Amino acid sequence: MKPRSTHAFIQKSGRLRLVLTAGALAAATVAVTSAAATDYARLNIVGDSLIGFPDRFDIGVVKADGKVEQADTETGFDWAVAGAADLVPGRSVETTIPVFNNTPTVKADTTFKIVLRNGDGTVAAGVPNILSFLRFTAADESGKVLVSNVTWDQAKGSLGVLEPRWGAVLRQGDTYTAAAAGSEKKLKLTITYVDGPGVENFNGGQTAIAVHFDATSVTQ
């Protein structure tokens, strides 16, 4: 943890990971992993004097059923992507992921990026890896395009700063309740399977990828 030079504040970061399986005749799931910081920055000086940020810096996602998902294990949470099981060359699928700041009083500067599972995106031995044929477009809830038609390694950007929740902290499985304006944003992710030269050699192919979110606390 690194303190900001202009604030008597301990900086914390949270992570959230969304895992996708996509490809021709693929089982379409997305898994979200949010490994939010759980450490407390507390220093006992003397008596009852305490220094530190008493709240847990945390981001989370909202599932389709309106429940809170922390998904703070490496395996993540399976998030179904409509149409991904039928994804074939020349077609696209999309999903919208609500991300929220679950910290009462601290803003969260939030970024995203596509990462590969299993090292190189391979699903299993003998299954063609269609990664080179996938292109990604991402936009926020206002429709602002963050990246457009890029390869996985270029599919990254900023969702901006999530405002403090200014409300009760939500736990795993709670029904999500909106709080302060600006404390939630949405990432709309579109995955396109390009119908390019040589794609016929990847019939039945799949790719194991993930969307990784990072959040860093800010005080202004």
Summary of the structure (lengths in Angstrom):
residues: 220
radius of gyration: 19.2
end to end distance: 18.3
largest distance: 71.9
contacts: 699
relative contact order: 0.27
helix: 6%
strand: 45%
